[in-house]
Amino acid sequence: MLHLIIPGFDGRGPRKVENPFEGLAPHFFVYLRQERGLRESSIRHHSHYLHQFASYLQSIEFQDLRQLSPPVLSGFFSEFGQHRGRGTVRGACSVLRGFVRYLYRENILAKDFSSVIEHPLTYRLSNVPRSITWDEVRRMLESVDKRTPLGKRDHAILLLLVSYALRAREVAALTLDDMDWRNERLRVPERKAGHSTLYPLSPIVGEAILDYLKRGRPQTADRHIFFRTLAPQAPMTQSAVSGTASRYLRKAGVAVSRAGSHTLRHTCVQRLVDANVSFKVI
């Protein structure tokens, strides 16, 4: 039955990865396996992009790979990148650069053109959603009904996100032991680099957390700060924290693509930038 739902499945094991340039470079995949030590998943990755390249060469009636030139490579990437993201284009660039180097090494090409294949520049925060204004933050916070246990919890979460640029995962991981009330400090564990960070505890944030602990948090031996309000009783998850931010952004009528905890994190960072705080400090 698997052949009905899995294309190419014949019951005799995984399909052989096809080399579209078998005629001129038959040992390229052998080279990838034996000399570069690549796994089959990486070989399939190479095969995918090489098939894309072979289709392009066929479309322009380019028949002799030995005549490959920079203009041909440039034409491929110009067409290939029109409807694809930068990450996909970068993947194709890596595969084609390695393939061109191999062709030169095997004397199939007279020159090594791999250096003309340049990765598109990508920036770490290029896909981060835009920040929102501080007036929109105020509207979002005002949309929370702080009279209820749910509202007390969510108000504290939103303040943590927008005041400290925390990730949803970091908020979900907070425990009672991370609150240093005596010294007015907040310890954030589970940071991306695996370390903890100490922050001064903002009076507004501290009051919101304390209000939730006294009048909203369920009685439990678990040390996590934030809990679900519905049964079963359990600490909040990363997705629940992000969903909380998304819900109140929509409730306040704040229009932003992919609304969530990352929106508030980016807003905090943008506010620091606007205040001329150096990127090193941020």
HUSULGI-V429111 format. One line per field, one symbol per residue. phi: phi as a letter, one per 20 degrees, with the letter a starting at -180 (. if undefined). psi: psi as a letter, one per 30 degrees, with the letter a starting at -180 (. if undefined). burial: b if it has 24 or more other C-alpha atoms within 12 Angstrom, else e. Layout:
phi=???
psi=???
burial=???
This chain:
phi=.fffddgnfcndnffffedfdgfdcfdffffffeeemffffffffffgfffffffffffdleddffegbgffffffffffefccffffffffffffffffgffffemedfceeffeedfffcdgdfdfgffdffffffffffeeefedgffffffffffffeedlfegffffefcffeedffelccedelffenddcecfefgffffffffffeccfffbefegfdcfedfffaffegfffffffffffffemeebflfrffffffffffffffemffffff
psi=fffffjkfkgggakkkkkjfheefifgeeeeeeeefhkleeeeeeeeeeeeeeeeeeefghjfjffgkleeeeeeefeeefeglleeeeeeeeeeeeeeeeeeeeggekfljgfffjkkkkkkegfgklllllfeeeeeeeffkjgfleeeeeeeeeeeeefeghlleeeeffklfffjieeghlkkjahleggllkkkkjkeeeeeeeeeeeegekljlfkfkekllflklkllkleeeeeeeeeefeeefgjjkkhkaefeeeeeeeeeeefggklfee.
burial=eeeeeeeeeeeeeeeebbbbbeeebeebbeebeeeeeeeeeebbbbbebbebbbebbeeeeeeebeebbeebbbebbeebeeeeeeeebebbbbbbbbbbbbbeeeebbeebbbeebbeeeeeeeeeeebbbbeebbeebbebbeeeebbbbbbbbbbbbbbbbbbbbbbbbbbbbebbeeeeeebbbbeeeeeeeeeeebbeebbebbbbbbeebbbeeeeebbbbbeeeeeebbebebbbbbbbbbbbeeebebeebbbbbbbbbbbbbeeeeeeeeeee
